Amino acid sequence: MSTLYAISGVTGMTGNELVRQILAGREGSDHILGFDNFFASSIETVKDCLGDGRFEFFEYDINNKVQMEDFEQRVAAQKQRYDEVIYINCAAVVHTEHFYHVYDTFETNVTGMNEFLQQAVRVGAQKFINCSTSEVYSMHSWNESGGVREDDFLTMSDAEHSQRTSYAVGKLLTEFFMRDAVDTGKIKGCSIRFANVYSRNERFPKHIIPFIINSFQNEGKVVLLENSRRNRRTFLNNYDSCSAVLALAGTDSALDGTVYNVATDEEISMVDLAKLCGAKMGIAEPVIEFEGYRESDPERRLLSTEKIRTRTSWRPVVDLDKGLDECIANYLGM
Ligand SMILES: NC(=O)c1ccc[n+]([C@@H]2O[C@H](COP(=O)([O-])OP(=O)(O)OC[C@H]3O[C@@H](n4cnc5c(N)ncnc54)[C@H](O)[C@@H]3O)[C@@H](O)[C@H]2O)c1
């Protein structure tokens, strides 16, 4: 079995690790065409793979029609050599700083995703994996029985509180595009709701883990939002987000157009996360200050992953302890 992969956002946290895991598998029979516009990443994340003839990279923008036509032609030209073609959409405007601005996220996350899906259908790809987000659970991101489930009813009517949910609404719409394409027999596929992906090679210290490490390193303290006094989160290493994508892509029976939560259940408060990073960096009494407040930020985000665990053999393997060690070693050049 050989596969031609078409991956958007390929230098991002999930995309770059996908490349690594695909190249490491199946004894050289697979090939990857990937692109990214470096909005939130750089070529550095895949530099160890660029010399491999099975990976072709293009500095393309998912919203650029000419570039996407070229990408489509390249997939069409190569697809006969492979048993199947799998599209994986990782391109997105992801950081929280953009969530509150509806136009920052709409074009890439909604229109761009749908165009990429239609491209996959046109070229006759067998499968499409849509990376969505646990943000769709909004302020109801947990429940008392061990985590929110995919089939729990969503309450998103909070436009009166904050624009934040506009990002989630856009991502939710992509889940409907995915579902429609499968229900109408155009392609197989599914959507994945990730929770708080992190990576040792994030380019900018915007997500919380690199932010904490960089703050301790450069400022000698970390300044967290007031929300952090209460907020708790789980964190998903990009090795595990990526292995979930491949586990689903490799399980035809799971590609029924529905949604899968992908997360860990290792919950930690923001304050304890900062203390843990400090301890791992050898700081005896880490200085943690609080400033600023983020509206409509859920206090917890705890997902049930029973569905993916039941339908595939996927399990997360990088716990927070190991993942933080890798991040700290990478950021501090240890
Ligand atoms: N990081 C998280 O915590 C998280 C949580 C939930 C869902 N997700 C979803 O997972 C998917 C993968 O995200 P990630 O964690 O790898 O984040 P990421 O920001 O590291 O990767 C996204 C990639 O998309 C690229 N990109 C942005 N706009 C683009 C455009 N117009 N054209 C081409 N490329 C573009 C960025 O440069 C980046 O490399 C996304 O769909 C994201 O919404 C991520």
The ligand as a Gaussian input file, in Angstrom:
#p B3LYP/6-31G(d) Opt

LIG

0 1
 N       -2.255000      24.344000      18.308000
 C       -3.365000      24.047000      18.972000
 O       -3.427000      24.129000      20.188000
 C       -4.585000      23.593000      18.220000
 C       -5.719000      23.323000      18.967000
 C       -6.839000      22.926000      18.311000
 C       -6.824000      22.758000      16.936000
 N       -5.718000      23.028000      16.220000
 C       -5.787000      22.863000      14.768000
 O       -4.807000      21.946000      14.319000
 C       -4.370000      22.310000      13.014000
 C       -2.878000      22.347000      12.995000
 O       -2.458000      23.412000      13.829000
 P       -1.071000      23.412000      14.553000
 O       -1.257000      23.036000      15.951000
 O       -0.096000      22.642000      13.728000
 O       -0.796000      24.978000      14.528000
 P        0.330000      25.810000      13.773000
 O       -0.030000      27.255000      13.885000
 O        1.647000      25.378000      14.265000
 O        0.191000      25.337000      12.257000
 C       -0.657000      25.939000      11.318000
 C        0.164000      26.182000      10.071000
 O       -0.664000      26.786000       9.079000
 C        0.119000      27.741000       8.400000
 N       -0.747000      28.687000       7.726000
 C       -1.488000      29.682000       8.275000
 N       -2.127000      30.362000       7.313000
 C       -1.797000      29.778000       6.138000
 C       -2.127000      30.049000       4.771000
 N       -2.940000      31.062000       4.443000
 N       -1.606000      29.261000       3.805000
 C       -0.761000      28.239000       4.129000
 N       -0.406000      27.944000       5.393000
 C       -0.919000      28.702000       6.390000
 C        0.988000      28.371000       9.480000
 O        2.120000      29.024000       8.975000
 C        1.333000      27.157000      10.321000
 O        2.543000      26.567000       9.896000
 C       -5.058000      23.647000      12.691000
 O       -6.192000      23.411000      11.887000
 C       -5.495000      24.168000      14.027000
 O       -6.641000      24.974000      13.940000
 C       -4.578000      23.418000      16.842000

